Amino acid sequence: MIKKVARGATEVLAPWVWVILLPFGVAAASENIWKTLLWGFVVAITASVIPMAVIVRGARKGKWDGHHVTNREGRVVPLVTAGASLAAGTVIMVLGHAPKSMLALAGSMFASLIVSMAITFGLKWKISLHAGVAWAAVVTMAIVYGPVWLLLALPAALVAWSRVELGDHTTAQVLGGTAMGVIVGGGSFWLLSQSL
């Protein structure tokens, strides 16, 4: 039963789910909601849909161990693809004069990708991207809407627990992902939203 809950949390609260929903959550706070929602769609497609399509295709072809890419060595193509796709989306947003909230969000996602790549390939350590993305979303939504959104910490904690329970990460790797999400993801969103 516990493993079933952990597997469910890992699937339902996977990084691609947070990343596809977060742009629309941020966009909903905009004064020009419809324009911002359109740009949120660009972020969702380039930061989540395209990378996830590459990951699923690679998993089906046996290039890595599944759609969660739990083996560190298998993360090269997915992370580089996510970075390239998001960079292309960001260029489109800059050229199209997207709202600063969307640029700040894309920038914070890109910063998180760079740090996760440095840790994964430079330090050769398997940081939890599930925890990183979830906690970045918690902080981002709290910045946009206020402290009541810190309640998202409950599902973020659940997915972090699930990664350890399933044996896909150690407690240290999940705590590292949590710190990265809060500091790099949430922190860079705050900095960029103040400076853009």
trRosetta pair geometry for C-beta under 8 A, 3 or more apart (Angstrom, degrees):
i j d omega theta_ij theta_ji phi_ij phi_ji
1 4 5.6 -54 -150 31 30 114
1 5 6.7 30 153 -17 64 102
2 5 5.8 -53 -153 35 34 111
2 6 6.4 33 149 -19 66 107
2 165 6.6 -127 150 -167 101 134
3 6 5.4 -54 -147 38 34 114
3 7 6.2 36 154 -20 67 104
3 165 7.0 -170 -105 148 55 108
3 166 7.1 106 -145 -98 80 72
4 7 5.8 -51 -146 36 30 110
4 8 6.4 32 153 -19 62 107
5 8 5.7 -56 -149 37 30 113
5 9 6.3 30 154 -19 65 106
5 162 7.5 -132 120 -102 70 103
6 9 5.8 -54 -147 36 30 110
6 10 6.3 32 154 -21 64 107
6 161 7.3 -113 -114 117 93 82
6 162 4.0 156 -156 -138 72 80
6 165 4.0 -131 -108 94 147 131
6 166 5.1 179 140 -51 127 91
7 10 5.7 -54 -147 35 31 114
7 11 6.5 25 156 -14 65 107
7 162 7.4 -179 -46 -164 19 118
7 166 6.6 113 -76 -94 66 126
8 11 6.0 -62 -150 39 29 106
8 12 5.9 10 164 -5 69 115
9 12 6.2 -60 -129 47 26 99
9 13 5.4 -16 -179 23 66 119
9 155 7.8 -174 -147 -158 98 75
9 158 4.9 -133 -139 144 138 100
9 159 5.2 -162 158 -93 102 58
9 161 7.4 3 107 71 163 89
9 162 3.9 -165 83 -57 120 149
10 13 7.0 -61 -113 58 12 83
10 14 6.5 46 160 -76 53 84
10 68 6.9 -14 168 -96 116 146
10 130 6.7 -46 -136 -123 73 154
10 159 6.6 125 -94 -144 43 81
10 162 4.6 -154 -53 136 84 133
10 163 6.7 126 -103 -75 105 63
10 166 6.2 3 -51 -18 149 154
10 168 7.5 102 -124 12 142 151
11 14 5.9 -22 -157 -34 25 113
12 17 6.7 39 167 -58 39 176
13 17 6.3 -117 -136 67 22 137
13 18 7.0 41 -170 -48 64 101
13 130 7.2 77 114 -167 90 102
13 134 6.2 32 167 -97 110 126
13 155 5.5 -173 -107 169 137 104
13 156 7.7 -173 -175 -95 136 36
13 158 6.6 125 -2 90 164 102
13 159 3.8 -124 107 -75 134 128
13 162 7.6 132 57 26 120 145
14 17 5.1 99 59 1 72 103
14 18 7.6 -145 97 -1 39 86
14 68 7.0 -119 -129 -102 117 91
14 130 6.5 -67 -134 -114 48 96
14 159 7.8 -177 -71 -142 30 133
15 18 5.9 -60 -151 39 37 108
15 19 5.9 27 158 -15 73 113
15 48 8.0 -163 129 -119 77 91
15 129 5.3 -27 -60 137 146 101
15 130 5.9 -115 -45 -100 88 47
15 132 7.8 8 -103 71 117 86
15 133 3.9 113 -126 15 89 164
15 134 7.7 -100 -94 -39 61 72
16 19 5.7 -59 -140 44 31 109
16 20 6.1 30 160 -21 67 107
16 48 4.8 120 -154 -159 74 95
16 49 7.9 110 -163 -74 111 35
16 51 7.4 -157 -101 85 104 100
16 52 4.4 62 -118 -79 148 133
17 20 6.1 -56 -144 35 26 105
17 21 6.4 11 160 -7 62 113
18 21 6.2 -73 -151 45 26 102
18 22 5.8 33 160 -37 68 112
18 133 4.9 145 69 143 141 107
18 134 5.7 -145 -73 -91 155 54
18 136 7.9 109 144 67 139 91
18 137 4.6 -115 -169 -46 118 151
19 22 5.9 -40 -130 22 27 117
19 23 7.9 31 173 -17 53 94
19 44 7.1 145 135 -130 72 59
19 47 5.0 -134 176 124 121 107
19 48 4.0 168 104 -78 110 111
19 109 7.0 91 -132 -125 109 132
19 133 6.2 -59 -49 -159 95 130
20 23 7.7 -59 -173 24 26 101
20 44 4.7 69 -144 -154 59 103
20 48 4.2 -148 -66 113 79 166
20 49 6.8 87 -102 -52 112 80
21 24 6.0 -71 -165 43 46 106
21 25 6.1 46 146 -24 79 109
21 44 7.9 87 -37 -113 19 117
21 137 8.0 45 81 -142 100 139
22 25 5.4 -56 -145 35 35 115
22 26 6.3 31 160 -16 70 104
22 43 8.0 -90 89 125 89 129
22 105 6.9 171 132 -159 109 129
22 137 5.2 -117 -92 -119 122 101
22 140 6.4 42 -159 90 120 147
22 141 7.6 -113 -133 -57 85 96
23 26 5.8 -56 -147 39 32 108
23 27 6.0 33 155 -22 66 111
23 39 7.7 -136 -177 113 120 66
23 40 3.5 154 144 -157 103 83
23 41 7.4 -165 113 -39 139 22
23 43 3.9 159 -96 78 144 126
23 44 4.9 -124 37 -49 135 87
23 47 7.6 142 -42 40 124 133
23 102 6.8 47 -148 -125 100 88
23 105 6.1 141 -103 128 74 156
24 27 5.4 -50 -138 38 33 115
24 28 6.4 46 157 -34 62 99
24 37 6.5 40 -127 -133 77 83
24 40 4.9 123 -77 152 51 146
24 44 7.0 19 -31 -58 93 135
25 28 6.0 -48 -155 19 27 114
25 29 7.9 23 151 -15 55 99
25 137 8.0 73 53 -162 152 97
25 141 5.8 -36 146 -103 138 104
25 144 7.3 130 135 73 89 156
26 29 6.4 -61 -172 27 39 109
26 30 7.8 51 138 -38 64 97
26 36 8.0 -122 113 163 77 121
26 40 6.8 170 65 -106 90 114
26 101 5.3 -179 159 158 110 115
26 102 7.2 148 107 -84 127 56
26 105 5.3 -176 43 -70 173 142
26 140 6.7 -50 -78 157 114 115
26 141 7.7 -114 -72 -93 72 62
26 144 5.5 -141 -123 -90 69 157
27 30 5.5 -37 -166 0 51 121
27 33 6.6 101 151 -153 84 65
27 36 4.0 169 -149 129 89 101
27 37 4.7 132 145 -82 145 53
27 39 7.0 166 -104 67 122 85
27 40 3.9 -74 -37 -48 143 137
27 99 7.9 122 -121 56 77 139
27 101 7.1 159 -90 102 47 129
27 102 6.9 33 -84 -74 92 100
28 33 6.3 28 -134 -137 39 112
28 37 7.6 57 -71 -81 58 98
29 101 7.2 -178 74 -136 103 164
29 144 5.0 -170 -3 176 163 108
29 145 6.4 -136 -85 -74 133 80
30 33 5.2 153 74 -90 91 50
30 35 7.6 -113 127 69 144 83
30 36 3.7 100 34 -11 166 165
30 37 8.0 -149 42 -35 130 66
30 99 5.9 20 -128 166 137 172
30 101 6.0 -140 -81 30 104 146
32 35 4.4 -5 137 36 114 117
32 36 5.8 128 90 -22 75 96
32 99 7.0 -177 60 -75 108 133
33 36 5.7 -66 -143 44 28 108
33 37 6.0 34 159 -26 68 106
34 37 5.6 -48 -144 31 30 114
34 38 6.8 35 154 -21 60 100
35 38 5.9 -53 -159 29 33 113
35 39 6.9 25 148 -9 64 104
35 99 7.0 116 112 -36 103 115
36 39 5.7 -56 -152 41 39 108
36 40 6.2 49 145 -27 67 102
36 99 4.9 -21 -104 16 96 148
36 101 6.6 19 -146 61 127 121
36 102 6.4 -173 -153 -41 79 116
37 40 5.1 -47 -146 31 36 120
37 41 6.7 47 150 -27 62 95
38 41 5.6 -44 -160 22 35 117
38 42 7.3 37 142 -18 61 96
39 42 5.3 -42 -157 27 46 115
39 43 6.8 46 146 -16 67 98
39 93 6.0 85 -153 -123 109 105
39 96 7.5 -178 -101 100 104 127
39 98 4.2 129 -136 -141 143 111
39 99 6.1 177 47 23 157 88
39 102 4.2 -46 130 -96 125 173
40 43 5.5 -51 -151 36 38 112
40 44 6.2 39 151 -20 68 106
40 102 6.3 -123 -71 -106 57 113
41 44 5.6 -53 -144 38 31 112
41 45 6.2 30 157 -18 65 107
42 45 6.0 -57 -146 37 27 108
42 46 6.1 5 165 -1 65 114
42 89 5.2 153 158 -158 92 102
42 92 6.1 -143 -161 96 139 128
42 93 6.0 161 107 -69 147 98
42 98 7.3 -111 54 -98 144 142
42 102 7.5 61 62 180 108 136
43 46 6.4 -69 -139 48 23 95
43 47 5.4 -4 174 4 66 123
43 86 8.0 34 -146 -134 64 86
43 89 6.3 130 -100 153 40 141
43 93 7.6 35 -63 -67 84 142
43 102 5.9 -145 -41 -159 130 94
43 105 6.0 15 -139 104 158 121
43 106 5.5 -128 -114 -75 105 94
43 109 7.6 139 -164 6 105 152
44 47 6.6 -61 -120 50 16 94
44 48 5.4 -37 -170 35 57 121
44 49 6.5 53 139 -18 74 105
45 48 7.2 -62 -102 55 7 77
45 49 4.7 -38 -138 39 50 126
45 50 6.2 58 159 -24 67 97
45 89 7.0 163 79 -102 86 130
46 49 7.8 1 -31 46 18 87
46 50 5.8 -2 -128 18 37 130
46 85 4.7 -178 -167 152 73 87
46 86 5.2 132 135 -98 102 42
46 88 6.2 -152 -139 75 131 88
46 89 2.9 -165 47 -49 169 137
46 90 7.8 -154 113 -24 152 61
46 92 7.9 174 -49 31 152 128
46 106 7.9 19 83 -126 123 115
47 51 7.1 -27 171 6 29 124
47 82 7.0 48 -152 -164 52 90
47 85 7.1 174 -78 107 29 106
47 86 4.9 56 -92 -97 76 105
47 89 6.7 -93 -37 46 76 159
47 106 7.0 -145 -59 -120 128 75
47 109 5.3 -18 -133 160 137 161
48 51 6.5 -75 -147 45 16 101
48 52 5.9 7 168 -14 61 118
49 52 6.0 -63 -143 40 22 108
49 53 6.3 27 158 -24 62 106
50 53 5.8 -52 -148 30 29 113
50 54 6.8 28 155 -16 62 104
50 81 7.3 -146 132 158 93 102
50 85 4.3 -179 92 -142 136 148
51 54 5.7 -57 -153 36 36 111
51 55 6.3 35 151 -21 69 106
51 78 6.3 80 -172 -165 98 75
51 81 5.3 142 -118 110 76 102
51 82 3.9 33 -103 -89 144 82
51 85 5.7 -147 -51 37 85 149
51 86 8.0 -3 -39 -35 124 93
52 55 5.4 -51 -144 37 37 114
52 56 6.2 35 158 -18 69 104
52 67 7.7 38 -159 -166 81 108
53 56 6.0 -53 -144 37 28 107
53 57 6.2 28 156 -17 62 110
54 57 5.8 -58 -146 39 28 111
54 58 6.2 27 156 -18 64 110
54 77 7.0 -141 154 143 121 102
54 78 6.4 165 103 -110 110 64
54 81 4.6 -99 80 159 169 166
55 58 5.8 -59 -148 39 27 110
55 59 6.3 28 155 -21 64 107
55 64 7.8 -50 -153 53 73 133
55 67 5.6 91 134 -147 107 68
55 69 6.3 -93 -146 -35 111 118
55 78 4.9 48 -89 -113 97 118
55 81 7.9 -166 -48 69 74 141
56 59 5.7 -53 -147 35 31 113
56 60 6.4 31 155 -19 64 105
56 67 5.3 13 -96 -110 68 113
57 60 5.9 -56 -151 35 30 110
57 61 6.5 17 154 -9 64 110
58 61 5.8 -63 -146 44 32 104
58 63 3.9 -71 -171 54 90 128
58 64 5.7 35 132 15 114 97
58 74 8.0 152 139 -176 130 105
58 77 6.3 154 -98 94 157 139
58 78 7.1 -124 39 -63 153 93
59 62 7.6 45 -179 -70 31 22
59 63 7.1 -78 -66 48 26 80
59 64 6.0 -51 -90 68 67 83
59 65 7.6 -25 -128 90 89 21
59 66 5.3 44 -141 -156 125 21
59 67 4.8 -69 -25 -65 166 62
59 69 7.6 -114 -76 -66 104 75
63 74 6.9 132 130 -145 72 103
63 77 7.0 -22 145 37 138 151
64 69 4.8 3 143 -118 149 84
64 71 6.2 -158 -159 50 90 105
64 74 3.1 112 -122 -171 113 139
64 75 7.7 96 -123 -57 150 42
64 77 7.8 -151 -34 47 124 113
64 78 7.4 -43 0 -25 161 121
65 69 6.8 117 48 -131 79 36
65 70 5.6 -68 81 46 128 87
65 71 4.9 104 -3 -7 127 109
65 74 6.1 -161 4 -6 82 164
66 69 6.9 -148 73 -55 61 33
66 70 6.6 18 49 2 110 98
68 130 7.7 -5 -152 -57 110 116
68 168 6.8 -38 128 -146 140 151
69 74 4.9 -149 -154 106 93 111
69 75 5.3 120 147 -87 130 73
69 78 5.5 -115 -46 6 167 157
70 74 8.0 33 56 50 38 128
70 126 7.9 47 -179 -171 56 142
70 168 4.7 -100 -130 -146 125 101
71 74 4.5 75 77 4 98 112
71 75 7.7 -159 95 -26 56 82
72 75 5.9 -49 -166 6 40 119
72 120 6.0 -174 -160 -159 94 88
72 124 7.0 90 142 -166 150 60
72 125 7.6 -150 -122 133 146 11
72 126 4.2 -111 -78 -83 109 100
73 76 7.2 -19 176 -18 48 103
74 77 7.7 -47 178 31 58 95
74 78 7.5 39 137 2 76 115
75 78 5.6 -70 -152 52 53 108
75 79 5.2 42 158 -19 89 114
75 120 5.4 -83 90 -177 143 148
75 126 8.0 155 -17 -126 144 83
76 79 6.5 -72 -150 40 17 101
76 80 6.1 7 164 -10 61 115
76 121 7.1 83 -98 -86 85 123
77 80 6.0 -61 -139 43 26 106
77 81 5.9 29 162 -21 65 111
78 81 5.7 -58 -143 38 26 112
78 82 6.2 27 158 -20 63 106
79 82 5.6 -51 -145 35 31 112
79 83 6.4 32 154 -18 64 106
79 113 6.4 157 -165 -162 86 92
79 116 6.6 -146 -131 105 129 108
79 117 5.2 155 152 -88 139 94
79 120 6.7 174 -43 56 165 156
80 83 5.7 -54 -148 37 32 112
80 84 6.2 28 155 -16 66 107
80 117 7.7 93 -70 -113 64 133
81 84 5.9 -57 -143 39 29 107
81 85 6.0 27 159 -18 65 111
82 85 5.9 -57 -142 39 26 110
82 86 6.1 21 161 -13 64 111
82 113 5.8 -158 109 -122 111 133
83 86 6.0 -60 -143 41 25 106
83 87 6.1 28 157 -22 63 109
83 110 6.9 91 -137 -139 74 77
83 113 4.8 169 -85 144 89 142
83 114 7.3 100 -117 -68 125 65
83 117 7.1 -1 -53 -45 141 143
84 87 5.6 -53 -145 35 29 113
84 88 6.5 30 155 -19 63 104
85 88 5.9 -54 -153 34 30 110
85 89 6.5 29 150 -17 63 107
86 89 5.4 -53 -147 39 35 114
86 90 6.2 39 152 -24 67 103
86 106 6.2 170 -175 -160 97 90
86 109 5.9 -136 -148 110 149 118
86 110 5.5 -173 123 -82 130 87
86 113 6.8 166 40 -13 150 156
87 90 5.6 -52 -147 34 31 113
87 91 6.6 35 152 -21 63 101
87 110 6.8 97 -76 -118 71 126
88 91 5.7 -50 -151 32 33 112
88 92 6.6 35 150 -18 63 104
89 92 5.6 -53 -152 35 34 114
89 93 6.4 33 150 -19 66 106
89 106 6.4 -148 106 -131 106 134
90 93 5.5 -54 -148 37 35 112
90 94 6.3 36 153 -21 68 102
90 103 7.2 92 -146 -135 87 71
90 106 4.7 164 -93 145 96 139
90 107 7.2 104 -126 -68 134 63
90 110 6.7 -5 -48 -51 150 141
91 94 5.8 -51 -146 35 31 110
91 95 6.3 25 157 -12 64 109
92 95 6.0 -61 -147 43 27 108
92 96 5.9 11 158 -5 64 118
93 96 5.8 -67 -138 50 27 102
93 98 3.6 -35 -165 0 92 142
93 102 6.0 -143 -149 119 140 116
93 103 5.8 177 131 -85 130 79
93 106 6.3 163 29 0 158 161
94 97 7.7 28 178 -71 29 34
94 98 7.2 -48 -59 21 27 98
94 103 7.0 88 -80 -114 72 119
98 102 4.6 -84 155 78 122 130
98 103 5.7 146 87 -50 107 89
99 102 5.1 89 66 8 80 101
99 103 7.2 -154 99 -2 41 89
100 103 5.4 -56 -144 43 40 112
100 104 5.9 44 155 -24 72 105
100 192 7.9 -173 175 145 90 83
100 193 6.5 118 135 -134 104 59
100 196 4.1 163 -148 105 110 121
101 104 5.7 -52 -145 36 29 113
101 105 6.4 31 153 -20 62 106
101 144 7.5 74 -147 -112 125 113
101 193 6.4 32 -110 -119 60 107
102 105 5.6 -51 -146 35 32 112
102 106 6.3 31 155 -15 65 105
103 106 5.8 -53 -144 40 31 108
103 107 6.1 34 154 -21 64 110
103 192 7.0 -141 116 162 81 122
103 196 5.5 160 90 -148 126 161
104 107 5.6 -56 -145 39 28 114
104 108 6.3 28 156 -20 64 106
104 189 5.4 87 150 -153 100 62
104 192 3.7 160 -131 108 82 110
104 193 4.1 51 -135 -67 168 73
104 196 5.7 -136 -64 8 93 140
105 108 5.8 -54 -147 35 29 108
105 109 6.5 29 153 -17 63 106
105 140 7.0 75 -115 -153 90 140
105 189 6.2 29 -98 -123 50 108
106 109 5.7 -55 -149 37 32 112
106 110 6.3 33 152 -20 66 106
107 110 5.6 -54 -146 36 31 111
107 111 6.3 34 154 -21 65 104
107 188 6.4 -135 123 149 91 111
107 189 7.6 148 77 -97 89 52
107 192 4.6 153 80 -112 141 162
107 196 8.0 177 -1 -59 151 133
108 111 5.6 -48 -145 34 33 113
108 112 6.5 36 153 -19 63 104
108 136 6.9 161 147 -171 116 122
108 140 7.0 155 102 -92 161 120
108 184 7.6 141 -166 142 76 63
108 185 5.4 80 163 -159 106 50
108 186 7.4 67 -164 -73 139 12
108 188 4.2 159 -115 92 76 100
108 189 3.8 -10 -65 -63 157 77
108 192 6.2 -136 -50 21 88 136
109 112 5.7 -55 -152 36 32 113
109 113 6.5 35 150 -21 64 104
109 136 7.9 122 -93 142 62 152
109 185 7.3 37 -89 -129 44 89
110 113 5.6 -51 -150 33 34 114
110 114 6.5 36 152 -20 65 103
111 114 5.8 -53 -150 34 32 112
111 115 6.5 27 154 -14 65 107
111 184 5.5 -160 127 178 104 95
111 185 7.4 175 82 -89 101 41
111 188 4.3 165 52 -94 161 178
112 115 5.9 -56 -146 40 31 108
112 116 6.1 28 156 -17 66 109
112 132 6.3 147 -167 158 119 120
112 133 7.5 116 151 -88 153 64
112 136 6.0 -24 -86 -84 151 158
112 180 6.6 107 -141 153 86 102
112 181 7.2 38 -127 -105 130 51
112 184 5.1 134 -94 118 68 116
112 185 4.6 28 -75 -78 131 86
112 188 7.5 -150 -42 36 78 136
113 116 5.8 -57 -142 40 28 108
113 117 6.2 30 157 -20 64 106
114 117 5.8 -55 -149 35 28 111
114 118 6.4 29 152 -20 63 106
115 118 5.6 -53 -148 35 33 113
115 119 6.4 28 155 -14 66 106
115 180 5.8 177 117 -149 133 114
115 184 4.9 -90 12 -123 160 164
116 119 5.8 -55 -145 40 33 108
116 120 5.8 29 157 -18 67 113
116 127 5.9 -133 -134 72 80 131
116 129 6.1 58 -145 -96 148 96
116 132 6.5 141 -83 114 122 175
116 180 6.7 100 -74 167 82 155
117 120 5.7 -57 -135 42 28 108
117 121 5.8 -10 177 15 67 114
117 122 7.8 72 129 -9 61 96
118 121 7.0 -67 -126 53 16 83
118 122 4.6 -13 -172 14 59 134
118 123 7.1 51 139 -6 66 95
119 122 6.7 -29 -76 52 13 94
119 123 5.0 -28 -151 36 50 122
119 125 5.5 -64 170 65 86 101
119 127 4.8 33 116 -20 142 132
119 176 7.3 159 -165 159 153 130
119 180 7.5 -82 -14 -85 155 145
120 123 7.6 45 -4 54 10 82
120 124 7.5 30 167 -112 33 24
120 125 6.9 -103 -101 68 33 52
120 126 6.8 52 -122 -108 81 43
120 127 6.4 -97 -65 23 79 94
121 124 7.0 15 -160 -76 20 57
125 173 7.2 -166 165 -107 93 93
125 176 7.4 -53 135 129 129 173
126 169 6.7 -147 115 -113 106 84
126 173 5.6 -6 93 -133 76 141
127 132 6.6 52 142 -45 111 131
127 173 5.8 -170 -125 -160 32 80
127 176 4.8 -107 -126 112 94 119
127 177 5.0 142 169 -73 86 80
127 180 6.3 50 177 -8 143 151
128 131 4.0 50 106 17 123 109
128 132 6.3 164 98 -16 65 86
128 160 6.9 99 124 -129 155 74
128 163 5.3 87 -133 141 131 168
128 169 4.6 17 -80 -113 109 166
128 173 4.9 111 -33 136 91 88
128 174 4.5 28 -3 -102 156 52
128 176 6.9 129 20 69 83 84
128 177 3.3 -88 69 -19 83 152
128 178 7.6 17 69 -29 119 67
129 132 5.2 -52 -138 40 38 116
129 133 5.9 35 164 -17 71 106
129 177 6.4 -126 -60 -132 17 126
130 133 6.6 -61 -148 38 20 102
130 134 6.3 15 158 -15 59 115
130 159 5.2 -139 162 154 110 113
130 160 7.1 172 110 -87 100 48
130 162 7.6 -94 145 73 154 103
130 163 5.2 171 60 -66 140 130
130 169 7.8 -144 37 -12 114 144
130 174 7.9 -32 73 -121 99 87
130 177 6.9 37 61 156 57 160
131 134 5.9 -62 -145 40 28 110
131 135 6.0 16 165 -10 67 113
131 156 7.4 85 -146 -180 59 85
131 159 6.8 -178 -83 106 56 95
131 160 4.3 68 -105 -104 105 93
131 163 6.5 -90 -38 15 100 150
131 169 7.7 -124 -11 90 121 169
131 174 4.7 132 -47 -158 154 68
131 175 7.7 -53 151 -53 162 14
131 176 8.0 101 83 72 136 54
131 177 3.3 105 73 101 108 123
131 178 4.8 -60 162 -57 119 70
131 181 6.4 -133 134 -15 65 135
132 135 6.4 -66 -146 41 21 100
132 136 6.2 23 158 -20 62 110
132 177 3.9 -98 -43 -168 81 84
132 178 7.2 -114 -81 -60 47 21
132 180 4.6 -23 -120 85 110 112
132 181 4.1 175 -160 -58 44 93
132 184 7.9 -10 -160 59 108 115
132 185 6.6 139 171 -28 80 133
133 136 5.7 -56 -146 36 29 113
133 137 6.5 31 154 -21 63 105
133 181 6.4 -97 -13 -108 10 118
133 185 7.3 153 -117 -99 35 159
134 137 5.8 -58 -157 33 30 112
134 138 6.7 34 148 -23 64 102
134 155 7.0 -136 -156 115 121 83
134 156 3.8 156 146 -127 112 82
134 159 5.1 168 -64 61 159 136
134 160 6.9 -135 66 -46 143 87
134 181 6.5 -22 65 -136 53 164
135 138 5.3 -42 -148 28 41 118
135 139 6.6 36 156 -14 67 102
135 153 7.9 40 -117 -118 75 72
135 156 5.2 112 -75 -171 60 139
135 160 7.7 45 -46 -62 108 126
135 177 7.3 138 17 130 124 76
135 178 4.8 109 -40 -144 160 61
135 180 7.9 112 69 72 124 59
135 181 3.1 112 74 99 98 139
135 182 5.1 -53 150 -49 120 76
135 185 7.0 128 95 55 75 135
135 186 7.2 -78 137 -25 76 120
136 139 6.1 -58 -150 40 31 105
136 140 6.0 32 153 -21 66 112
136 180 7.9 -39 -57 117 106 70
136 181 3.9 -115 -37 -160 74 81
136 182 7.2 -131 -81 -59 51 26
136 184 7.4 -46 -96 84 115 73
136 185 2.4 -54 -119 133 119 155
136 186 5.4 -159 -139 -40 55 72
136 189 7.5 124 -174 -17 92 128
137 140 5.6 -55 -140 39 30 113
137 141 6.1 25 163 -15 66 108
137 152 6.5 -109 115 148 95 146
137 156 7.2 -174 64 -84 99 117
137 181 7.7 -39 10 -170 61 120
137 185 7.7 -35 -29 147 44 141
138 141 6.3 -63 -151 38 22 104
138 142 6.4 19 154 -16 61 112
138 149 7.3 167 -162 136 56 88
138 150 6.5 60 179 -133 101 50
138 152 4.4 -167 -111 93 79 109
138 153 5.3 78 -142 -74 145 64
138 156 5.0 -46 -46 -35 130 154
138 181 7.6 62 32 140 99 123
138 182 7.8 -29 72 -93 109 79
138 186 7.3 -42 77 -76 70 132
139 142 5.7 -59 -148 39 31 112
139 143 6.3 34 153 -23 66 104
139 181 7.1 157 7 141 119 82
139 182 5.4 130 -50 -132 142 59
139 185 6.6 129 53 99 124 93
139 186 2.5 -13 104 -112 145 143
139 187 7.5 -21 146 -36 153 52
139 189 7.2 146 110 46 100 127
139 190 7.7 -72 152 -36 109 111
140 143 5.7 -54 -151 32 30 112
140 144 6.4 22 155 -14 65 109
140 185 6.9 -72 -42 146 109 96
140 186 5.6 -133 -48 -110 63 72
140 189 4.9 8 -108 83 93 174
141 144 5.7 -56 -144 41 34 109
141 145 5.8 -17 173 23 70 113
141 149 4.1 -138 126 166 101 143
141 152 5.8 72 59 -1 143 153
142 145 6.9 -73 -123 59 21 77
142 146 6.7 -64 -162 111 57 17
142 147 5.8 36 -155 -108 104 37
142 149 4.5 -159 -81 77 58 103
142 150 5.1 48 -95 -62 131 75
142 152 7.7 -136 -45 33 91 114
142 186 7.8 10 49 -142 105 128
143 186 6.8 160 -27 -162 126 89
143 189 6.2 163 48 110 158 114
143 190 5.3 -139 -122 -87 147 90
143 193 7.0 137 146 40 133 154
144 149 7.5 16 61 14 84 168
145 148 7.0 -75 124 59 104 93
145 149 4.8 95 72 -34 115 135
146 149 6.4 118 72 3 52 98
147 150 5.3 -16 -172 -8 65 117
148 151 6.4 -14 166 -8 58 110
149 152 5.7 0 171 -5 72 111
150 153 5.4 4 170 -18 69 115
151 154 6.1 -14 175 -1 63 110
152 155 6.1 -47 -166 41 61 100
152 156 6.0 63 138 -21 77 109
153 156 5.2 -61 -143 45 36 116
153 157 5.8 40 157 -24 72 104
154 157 6.0 -52 -145 34 25 108
154 158 6.5 28 152 -22 60 106
155 158 5.1 -50 -145 34 39 118
155 159 6.4 34 159 -16 69 100
156 159 6.2 -55 -149 37 30 104
156 160 6.4 32 151 -19 63 108
156 178 7.9 109 156 -120 112 94
156 181 7.9 -174 -158 120 129 159
157 160 5.5 -54 -147 38 33 114
157 161 6.2 36 154 -20 66 105
158 161 5.8 -54 -149 36 29 111
158 162 6.4 33 151 -25 63 105
159 162 5.4 -48 -146 30 36 117
159 163 6.8 43 155 -26 64 97
160 163 6.1 -51 -159 24 32 111
160 164 7.3 21 150 -7 62 103
160 174 4.7 114 -167 -176 90 120
160 177 7.3 -176 -117 80 98 118
160 178 6.1 26 -112 -69 143 112
161 164 6.1 -64 -159 40 37 105
161 165 5.9 36 150 -22 73 113
161 174 7.9 100 -68 -171 26 161
162 165 5.4 -56 -139 40 33 114
162 166 6.0 24 164 -13 68 110
163 166 6.3 -59 -145 41 23 104
163 168 5.0 -87 -162 70 71 107
163 169 4.2 10 147 28 112 118
163 173 7.7 -115 133 98 129 107
163 174 5.4 157 76 -91 126 114
164 167 7.6 37 178 -73 34 28
164 168 7.9 -94 -71 51 19 69
164 169 5.9 -64 -77 81 58 82
164 170 6.9 38 -117 -171 91 18
164 171 5.6 40 -112 -77 139 63
164 174 5.6 -63 -48 -22 103 148
169 173 4.0 -130 -167 86 103 126
169 174 5.1 121 117 -51 134 86
169 177 7.6 -30 -158 -8 161 134
170 173 4.7 100 51 4 75 101
170 174 7.2 -143 93 -1 42 86
171 174 5.8 -59 -151 39 33 109
171 175 6.2 31 153 -17 68 108
172 175 5.7 -55 -143 40 31 109
172 176 6.2 36 154 -22 64 106
173 176 5.5 -49 -146 35 30 115
173 177 6.5 33 152 -19 62 104
174 177 5.6 -51 -149 36 33 113
174 178 6.4 38 150 -23 64 103
175 178 5.4 -48 -146 33 34 116
175 179 6.4 36 154 -18 65 102
176 179 5.8 -53 -148 36 31 109
176 180 6.3 31 153 -18 64 106
177 180 5.6 -54 -146 38 32 112
177 181 6.2 34 154 -22 65 105
178 181 5.8 -55 -150 34 29 112
178 182 6.4 21 157 -13 65 108
179 182 6.0 -58 -145 40 29 106
179 183 5.7 5 167 1 68 117
180 183 6.4 -65 -130 50 22 95
180 184 5.0 -17 -172 22 66 122
180 185 6.9 68 135 -13 67 96
181 184 7.1 -38 -87 54 11 84
181 185 4.6 -21 -156 26 50 134
181 186 6.7 53 146 -14 62 97
182 185 7.1 26 -23 52 9 92
182 186 5.2 -28 -157 29 38 129
182 187 7.1 55 137 -28 53 95
183 186 7.1 27 -25 54 8 89
183 187 4.8 -7 -175 -7 41 137
184 187 6.1 -25 -85 46 10 106
184 188 5.8 3 179 -11 50 116
185 188 6.6 -63 -141 37 11 99
185 189 6.6 10 157 -17 55 109
186 189 5.7 -57 -150 34 31 112
186 190 6.5 29 155 -18 66 105
187 190 5.8 -56 -152 35 32 110
187 191 6.3 27 154 -15 67 107
188 191 5.5 -51 -141 40 37 112
188 192 5.9 33 160 -16 69 109
189 192 6.1 -60 -142 43 26 105
189 193 6.0 22 161 -18 64 112
190 193 6.0 -59 -142 38 24 107
190 194 6.5 21 157 -17 61 109
191 194 6.0 -64 -154 36 28 108
191 195 6.2 0 161 -2 66 118
192 195 6.0 -70 -135 47 30 97
192 196 5.6 27 172 -26 72 112
193 196 6.6 -40 -119 28 24 106
